[in-house]
Amino acid sequence: MRTALLQSSGRPGSVVENLKVLDEAAGRAAAAGAGLLVTSEMFLTGYAIGDDIARLAEPADGDAADAVAETAARHGLAVAYAYPERAGDAVFNSVQLVCADGTRLANYRKTHLFGRFEHDHFTPGDRPVVQAELNGLTVGLLICYDVEFPENARAHALAGTDLLLVPTALMHPFPFVAESVVPVRAFENQMYVAYVNRVGREGEFEFVGLSTLAGPDGIARARAGRAEELVLADADPVFLAASRENNPYLEDRRPGLHGSLV
């Protein structure tokens, strides 16, 4: 499945403008043959927007969700978009996957919050593995810091995830996560990982770009630079099956030795 990574910080503070950016990117991605478009973390509203996070947060079935569903259906491709989710009094850092006919397939709430900023503005989620079937692949969802914990990616591997989508807000001075950690996660878990970052300075943060789609061989199929960019690469189920056949990591595990981890 051709996958498009929208490396962009959008227009922080404006859901309306970010929906326009998303729609334009979806048109370009669909024209290039993509079946899926993935955004960066908190794309719908902006990341470093302080108390506006709570003000702009919407439920998973809110007006913004309807607008994204219309975009997906109009362009005929699935969209994974990241946003602040309102659920009662709680606000979650979330990503929602919408299929090409506009149906909402899956919604994931970030389980591992990074730094004081996120702990001040979000409630952590409690479902470690969220998946959906899309175009013959099992697609899993994580957000940013989540993928830096090897247990999270391994849980997805054991649950059968083929393509792991990771909207992110990776900031300076941590570019090694995009350059090294993400390809290793793909290799050690025998999956594709689509890691989609923000770019530029926003509030106190400087986002480093470097979005990538890494394959199960640990090689980046696409790698963005440090500017706003739409990059595309394929998640190939045939190559994935062959790679899993030749790599015995998951079969050779001895989980009985790892009780001390929990």
Secondary structure as the mmCIF struct_conf table of DSSP 4:
data_model
#
loop_
_struct_conf.conf_type_id
_struct_conf.id
_struct_conf.beg_label_comp_id
_struct_conf.beg_label_asym_id
_struct_conf.beg_label_seq_id
_struct_conf.end_label_comp_id
_struct_conf.end_label_asym_id
_struct_conf.end_label_seq_id
STRN STRN1 ARG A 2 GLN A 7
TURN_TY1_P TURN_TY1_P1 PRO A 12 GLY A 13
HELX_RH_AL_P HELX_RH_AL_P1 VAL A 15 ALA A 31
TURN_TY1_P TURN_TY1_P2 ALA A 32 GLY A 33
BEND BEND1 GLY A 35 GLY A 35
STRN STRN2 LEU A 36 VAL A 38
TURN_TY1_P TURN_TY1_P3 GLU A 41 THR A 45
BEND BEND2 TYR A 47 ALA A 48
TURN_TY1_P TURN_TY1_P4 GLY A 50 ASP A 51
HELX_RH_AL_P HELX_RH_AL_P2 ASP A 52 LEU A 56
STRN STRN3 GLU A 58 GLU A 58
TURN_TY1_P TURN_TY1_P5 ALA A 60 ASP A 61
BEND BEND3 GLY A 62 GLY A 62
HELX_RH_AL_P HELX_RH_AL_P3 ASP A 63 HIS A 75
TURN_TY1_P TURN_TY1_P6 GLY A 76 GLY A 76
BEND BEND4 LEU A 77 LEU A 77
STRN STRN4 ALA A 78 ALA A 87
TURN_TY1_P TURN_TY1_P7 GLY A 88 ASP A 89
STRN STRN5 ALA A 90 VAL A 98
TURN_TY1_P TURN_TY1_P8 ALA A 100 ASP A 101
BEND BEND5 GLY A 102 GLY A 102
STRN STRN6 ARG A 104 ARG A 109
BEND BEND6 THR A 111 HIS A 112
HELX_RH_AL_P HELX_RH_AL_P4 GLY A 115 HIS A 121
HELX_LH_PP_P HELX_LH_PP_P1 THR A 123 GLY A 125
BEND BEND7 PRO A 128 PRO A 128
STRN STRN7 GLN A 131 LEU A 134
TURN_TY1_P TURN_TY1_P9 ASN A 135 GLY A 136
STRN STRN8 LEU A 137 LEU A 141
HELX_RH_3T_P HELX_RH_3T_P1 CYS A 144 GLU A 148
BEND BEND8 PHE A 149 PHE A 149
HELX_RH_AL_P HELX_RH_AL_P5 PRO A 150 LEU A 158
TURN_TY1_P TURN_TY1_P10 ALA A 159 GLY A 160
BEND BEND9 ASP A 162 ASP A 162
STRN STRN9 LEU A 163 PRO A 167
STRN STRN10 MET A 171 MET A 171
TURN_TY1_P TURN_TY1_P11 HIS A 172 PRO A 173
TURN_TY1_P TURN_TY1_P12 PRO A 175 PRO A 175
HELX_RH_AL_P HELX_RH_AL_P6 PHE A 176 PHE A 176
HELX_RH_PI_P HELX_RH_PI_P1 VAL A 177 VAL A 181
HELX_RH_AL_P HELX_RH_AL_P7 VAL A 182 ASN A 189
TURN_TY1_P TURN_TY1_P13 GLN A 190 GLN A 190
BEND BEND10 MET A 191 MET A 191
STRN STRN11 TYR A 192 VAL A 196
STRN STRN12 VAL A 199 GLU A 202
TURN_TY1_P TURN_TY1_P14 GLY A 203 GLU A 204
STRN STRN13 PHE A 205 VAL A 208
STRN STRN14 THR A 212 ALA A 214
TURN_TY1_P TURN_TY1_P15 PRO A 216 ASP A 217
BEND BEND11 GLY A 218 GLY A 218
STRN STRN15 ALA A 220 ARG A 223
BEND BEND12 ARG A 226 ALA A 227
STRN STRN16 GLU A 229 ASP A 234
HELX_RH_AL_P HELX_RH_AL_P8 PRO A 237 ASN A 246
HELX_RH_AL_P HELX_RH_AL_P9 TYR A 249 ASP A 252
HELX_RH_3T_P HELX_RH_3T_P2 PRO A 255 LEU A 257
HELX_RH_3T_P HELX_RH_3T_P3 GLY A 259 LEU A 261
#
